């Protein structure tokens, strides 16, 4: 057994740290149905999709402990607060149990933290108890921007700060994941996404060690299936860290 940050890492516990995601703009119904079948097999934490696929996912996940999740104002975050609020209310009515919203990245970089915080507060209010995961898109941010974004998430009442959309030039570095974890209180979760085809069990473990509570990926099945091999590799190995 591997313990990470005091928690035992099993296939079941790892699955609950994965938000299975199908967010490509060219995704078709068959991709969503395949995702539903994977969710039924692995019981991931959630299945995150674009708004036009939410109704199919809500229906497909009935009877199992996997949350229908939807992205909002994805991937640019440039919609007005009114547009974001209306979209959130609509998605909750349609059965979303978690909302992943992109912040106004330009406003953040302009240091208009009031606007960013207010749009998060509006999202939390519209969510009516659904989980809120706030995407800050670290690829476009400085370290100071990341710290400020995390502060906005916490002040706005968001449940998670999320690193990336997967549509920027790159995903988060381990240093950025750690910075996110260090910049919010323990009750605020950290979600990592945006590494694309590079998600492996080793990368997932590194992200969790750095502070991630959730991983958004399409490669969840591979990560879980290879966990026993990773445990075999690590088991009994003498690893010594000297400061």
One Martini backbone bead per residue (centre of mass of N, CA, C, O) as a GRO file, in nm:
protein
  243
    1UNK     BB    1   0.097   0.036   0.021
    2UNK     BB    2   0.018   0.375  -0.047
    3UNK     BB    3   0.109   0.682   0.111
    4UNK     BB    4  -0.056   1.007   0.078
    5UNK     BB    5  -0.088   1.245   0.290
    6UNK     BB    6  -0.210   1.005   0.491
    7UNK     BB    7  -0.325   0.836   0.241
    8UNK     BB    8  -0.457   0.572   0.103
    9UNK     BB    9  -0.364   0.410  -0.208
   10UNK     BB   10  -0.618   0.304  -0.409
   11UNK     BB   11  -0.825   0.236  -0.652
   12UNK     BB   12  -1.067   0.371  -0.509
   13UNK     BB   13  -0.933   0.636  -0.406
   14UNK     BB   14  -0.822   0.727  -0.681
   15UNK     BB   15  -1.092   0.750  -0.832
   16UNK     BB   16  -1.184   0.989  -0.623
   17UNK     BB   17  -0.944   1.179  -0.775
   18UNK     BB   18  -1.116   1.158  -1.049
   19UNK     BB   19  -1.195   1.355  -1.338
   20UNK     BB   20  -1.357   1.271  -1.589
   21UNK     BB   21  -1.279   1.379  -1.935
   22UNK     BB   22  -1.483   1.544  -2.206
   23UNK     BB   23  -1.370   1.848  -2.402
   24UNK     BB   24  -1.370   1.826  -2.685
   25UNK     BB   25  -1.520   1.984  -2.956
   26UNK     BB   26  -1.539   1.692  -3.129
   27UNK     BB   27  -1.724   1.555  -2.957
   28UNK     BB   28  -1.929   1.271  -2.935
   29UNK     BB   29  -2.161   1.057  -2.829
   30UNK     BB   30  -1.964   0.813  -2.811
   31UNK     BB   31  -1.772   0.948  -2.605
   32UNK     BB   32  -1.977   0.975  -2.377
   33UNK     BB   33  -2.061   0.676  -2.353
   34UNK     BB   34  -1.778   0.579  -2.285
   35UNK     BB   35  -1.750   0.748  -2.025
   36UNK     BB   36  -1.984   0.619  -1.874
   37UNK     BB   37  -1.867   0.331  -1.869
   38UNK     BB   38  -1.613   0.407  -1.709
   39UNK     BB   39  -1.764   0.515  -1.461
   40UNK     BB   40  -1.904   0.243  -1.396
   41UNK     BB   41  -1.636   0.086  -1.353
   42UNK     BB   42  -1.454   0.308  -1.163
   43UNK     BB   43  -1.582   0.536  -0.996
   44UNK     BB   44  -1.547   0.821  -1.019
   45UNK     BB   45  -1.600   1.130  -0.910
   46UNK     BB   46  -1.634   1.236  -1.218
   47UNK     BB   47  -1.805   1.386  -1.513
   48UNK     BB   48  -1.657   1.602  -1.750
   49UNK     BB   49  -1.836   1.842  -1.950
   50UNK     BB   50  -2.004   1.984  -2.178
   51UNK     BB   51  -2.312   2.128  -2.188
   52UNK     BB   52  -2.427   1.947  -2.437
   53UNK     BB   53  -2.374   1.666  -2.243
   54UNK     BB   54  -2.519   1.662  -1.965
   55UNK     BB   55  -2.788   1.506  -1.997
   56UNK     BB   56  -2.656   1.235  -2.073
   57UNK     BB   57  -2.494   1.207  -1.808
   58UNK     BB   58  -2.716   1.217  -1.601
   59UNK     BB   59  -2.855   0.962  -1.706
   60UNK     BB   60  -2.596   0.764  -1.708
   61UNK     BB   61  -2.539   0.811  -1.373
   62UNK     BB   62  -2.761   0.668  -1.260
   63UNK     BB   63  -2.698   0.494  -0.948
   64UNK     BB   64  -2.419   0.643  -0.911
   65UNK     BB   65  -2.101   0.766  -0.762
   66UNK     BB   66  -2.118   1.013  -0.999
   67UNK     BB   67  -2.055   1.333  -1.102
   68UNK     BB   68  -2.206   1.571  -1.275
   69UNK     BB   69  -2.002   1.773  -1.491
   70UNK     BB   70  -1.935   2.125  -1.578
   71UNK     BB   71  -1.845   2.367  -1.795
   72UNK     BB   72  -1.764   2.727  -1.778
   73UNK     BB   73  -1.654   2.947  -1.990
   74UNK     BB   74  -1.520   2.760  -2.210
   75UNK     BB   75  -1.173   2.848  -2.201
   76UNK     BB   76  -1.161   3.184  -2.142
   77UNK     BB   77  -1.353   3.360  -1.933
   78UNK     BB   78  -1.499   3.625  -2.106
   79UNK     BB   79  -1.752   3.646  -1.973
   80UNK     BB   80  -1.997   3.774  -1.821
   81UNK     BB   81  -2.145   3.756  -1.523
   82UNK     BB   82  -2.431   3.706  -1.641
   83UNK     BB   83  -2.357   3.463  -1.819
   84UNK     BB   84  -2.243   3.282  -1.596
   85UNK     BB   85  -2.496   3.275  -1.419
   86UNK     BB   86  -2.695   3.158  -1.626
   87UNK     BB   87  -2.536   2.897  -1.680
   88UNK     BB   88  -2.537   2.786  -1.394
   89UNK     BB   89  -2.843   2.769  -1.354
   90UNK     BB   90  -2.896   2.578  -1.592
   91UNK     BB   91  -2.711   2.338  -1.504
   92UNK     BB   92  -2.853   2.281  -1.237
   93UNK     BB   93  -3.131   2.220  -1.359
   94UNK     BB   94  -2.990   1.974  -1.536
   95UNK     BB   95  -2.790   1.822  -1.292
   96UNK     BB   96  -2.552   1.952  -1.176
   97UNK     BB   97  -2.284   1.882  -0.917
   98UNK     BB   98  -2.064   2.045  -1.088
   99UNK     BB   99  -1.854   2.349  -1.138
  100UNK     BB  100  -1.635   2.460  -1.407
  101UNK     BB  101  -1.485   2.778  -1.390
  102UNK     BB  102  -1.371   3.044  -1.570
  103UNK     BB  103  -1.201   3.304  -1.529
  104UNK     BB  104  -1.110   3.636  -1.557
  105UNK     BB  105  -0.799   3.670  -1.662
  106UNK     BB  106  -0.767   3.969  -1.732
  107UNK     BB  107  -0.868   4.080  -1.463
  108UNK     BB  108  -0.651   3.955  -1.291
  109UNK     BB  109  -0.405   4.096  -1.441
  110UNK     BB  110  -0.545   4.385  -1.366
  111UNK     BB  111  -0.633   4.359  -1.056
  112UNK     BB  112  -0.954   4.270  -1.059
  113UNK     BB  113  -1.053   4.114  -0.783
  114UNK     BB  114  -1.347   4.187  -0.747
  115UNK     BB  115  -1.462   4.054  -0.998
  116UNK     BB  116  -1.358   3.766  -0.950
  117UNK     BB  117  -1.494   3.726  -0.674
  118UNK     BB  118  -1.788   3.782  -0.766
  119UNK     BB  119  -1.812   3.548  -0.974
  120UNK     BB  120  -1.775   3.332  -0.759
  121UNK     BB  121  -2.009   3.404  -0.576
  122UNK     BB  122  -2.225   3.363  -0.793
  123UNK     BB  123  -2.169   3.066  -0.840
  124UNK     BB  124  -2.221   2.960  -0.555
  125UNK     BB  125  -2.514   3.055  -0.547
  126UNK     BB  126  -2.611   2.899  -0.811
  127UNK     BB  127  -2.528   2.602  -0.717
  128UNK     BB  128  -2.687   2.497  -0.466
  129UNK     BB  129  -2.435   2.296  -0.349
  130UNK     BB  130  -2.262   2.268  -0.564
  131UNK     BB  131  -1.966   2.228  -0.686
  132UNK     BB  132  -1.669   2.444  -0.703
  133UNK     BB  133  -1.444   2.503  -0.986
  134UNK     BB  134  -1.162   2.715  -1.031
  135UNK     BB  135  -1.029   2.841  -1.322
  136UNK     BB  136  -0.693   3.000  -1.378
  137UNK     BB  137  -0.469   2.948  -1.581
  138UNK     BB  138  -0.137   2.923  -1.527
  139UNK     BB  139   0.005   2.979  -1.808
  140UNK     BB  140  -0.074   3.310  -1.770
  141UNK     BB  141   0.080   3.317  -1.490
  142UNK     BB  142   0.211   3.432  -1.221
  143UNK     BB  143   0.282   3.386  -0.904
  144UNK     BB  144   0.114   3.627  -0.805
  145UNK     BB  145  -0.140   3.550  -0.960
  146UNK     BB  146  -0.191   3.279  -0.823
  147UNK     BB  147  -0.224   3.386  -0.538
  148UNK     BB  148  -0.458   3.577  -0.607
  149UNK     BB  149  -0.653   3.365  -0.718
  150UNK     BB  150  -0.672   3.198  -0.459
  151UNK     BB  151  -0.791   3.424  -0.289
  152UNK     BB  152  -1.050   3.457  -0.456
  153UNK     BB  153  -1.158   3.174  -0.413
  154UNK     BB  154  -1.179   3.189  -0.105
  155UNK     BB  155  -1.349   3.453  -0.083
  156UNK     BB  156  -1.581   3.330  -0.283
  157UNK     BB  157  -1.628   3.006  -0.193
  158UNK     BB  158  -1.472   2.801  -0.324
  159UNK     BB  159  -1.379   2.460  -0.334
  160UNK     BB  160  -1.184   2.494  -0.590
  161UNK     BB  161  -0.866   2.502  -0.742
  162UNK     BB  162  -0.786   2.524  -1.091
  163UNK     BB  163  -0.533   2.519  -1.323
  164UNK     BB  164  -0.687   2.409  -1.604
  165UNK     BB  165  -0.817   2.339  -1.939
  166UNK     BB  166  -0.619   2.226  -2.187
  167UNK     BB  167  -0.593   2.503  -2.398
  168UNK     BB  168  -0.323   2.574  -2.338
  169UNK     BB  169   0.018   2.556  -2.393
  170UNK     BB  170  -0.001   2.447  -2.087
  171UNK     BB  171   0.048   2.310  -1.797
  172UNK     BB  172   0.132   2.237  -1.489
  173UNK     BB  173   0.354   2.259  -1.252
  174UNK     BB  174   0.466   2.146  -0.958
  175UNK     BB  175   0.514   2.429  -0.841
  176UNK     BB  176   0.220   2.529  -0.896
  177UNK     BB  177   0.074   2.324  -0.728
  178UNK     BB  178   0.211   2.398  -0.460
  179UNK     BB  179   0.127   2.694  -0.463
  180UNK     BB  180  -0.174   2.643  -0.447
  181UNK     BB  181  -0.170   2.487  -0.180
  182UNK     BB  182  -0.021   2.725  -0.017
  183UNK     BB  183  -0.266   2.954  -0.097
  184UNK     BB  184  -0.460   2.771   0.068
  185UNK     BB  185  -0.667   2.631   0.258
  186UNK     BB  186  -0.733   2.308   0.356
  187UNK     BB  187  -1.051   2.327   0.261
  188UNK     BB  188  -0.923   2.377  -0.011
  189UNK     BB  189  -0.909   2.258  -0.316
  190UNK     BB  190  -0.704   2.079  -0.564
  191UNK     BB  191  -0.696   2.102  -0.920
  192UNK     BB  192  -0.566   1.903  -1.188
  193UNK     BB  193  -0.488   2.004  -1.527
  194UNK     BB  194  -0.350   1.990  -1.868
  195UNK     BB  195  -0.152   1.728  -1.965
  196UNK     BB  196  -0.290   1.515  -2.119
  197UNK     BB  197  -0.092   1.258  -2.248
  198UNK     BB  198   0.098   1.279  -1.973
  199UNK     BB  199  -0.073   1.098  -1.814
  200UNK     BB  200   0.038   0.920  -1.530
  201UNK     BB  201   0.097   0.765  -1.243
  202UNK     BB  202   0.348   0.940  -1.180
  203UNK     BB  203   0.217   1.217  -1.224
  204UNK     BB  204  -0.014   1.180  -1.029
  205UNK     BB  205   0.161   1.140  -0.777
  206UNK     BB  206   0.307   1.412  -0.796
  207UNK     BB  207   0.051   1.588  -0.773
  208UNK     BB  208  -0.038   1.481  -0.496
  209UNK     BB  209   0.220   1.552  -0.343
  210UNK     BB  210   0.191   1.868  -0.421
  211UNK     BB  211  -0.160   1.891  -0.357
  212UNK     BB  212  -0.362   1.723  -0.498
  213UNK     BB  213  -0.716   1.615  -0.499
  214UNK     BB  214  -0.757   1.650  -0.812
  215UNK     BB  215  -0.801   1.490  -1.144
  216UNK     BB  216  -0.804   1.596  -1.479
  217UNK     BB  217  -0.898   1.326  -1.708
  218UNK     BB  218  -0.879   1.066  -1.969
  219UNK     BB  219  -0.659   0.859  -1.802
  220UNK     BB  220  -0.782   0.702  -1.552
  221UNK     BB  221  -0.770   0.403  -1.627
  222UNK     BB  222  -0.463   0.385  -1.653
  223UNK     BB  223  -0.388   0.481  -1.371
  224UNK     BB  224  -0.537   0.253  -1.218
  225UNK     BB  225  -0.423  -0.004  -1.365
  226UNK     BB  226  -0.108   0.086  -1.276
  227UNK     BB  227  -0.091   0.086  -0.966
  228UNK     BB  228   0.019  -0.200  -0.895
  229UNK     BB  229   0.291  -0.155  -1.038
  230UNK     BB  230   0.381   0.087  -0.871
  231UNK     BB  231   0.376  -0.066  -0.599
  232UNK     BB  232   0.585  -0.278  -0.680
  233UNK     BB  233   0.817  -0.080  -0.732
  234UNK     BB  234   0.807   0.062  -0.439
  235UNK     BB  235   0.822  -0.189  -0.289
  236UNK     BB  236   1.100  -0.208  -0.075
  237UNK     BB  237   1.225   0.053  -0.128
  238UNK     BB  238   1.511   0.252  -0.074
  239UNK     BB  239   1.432   0.578   0.040
  240UNK     BB  240   1.647   0.859   0.070
  241UNK     BB  241   1.631   1.170   0.246
  242UNK     BB  242   1.867   1.441   0.223
  243UNK     BB  243   1.939   1.767   0.370
   0.00000   0.00000   0.00000
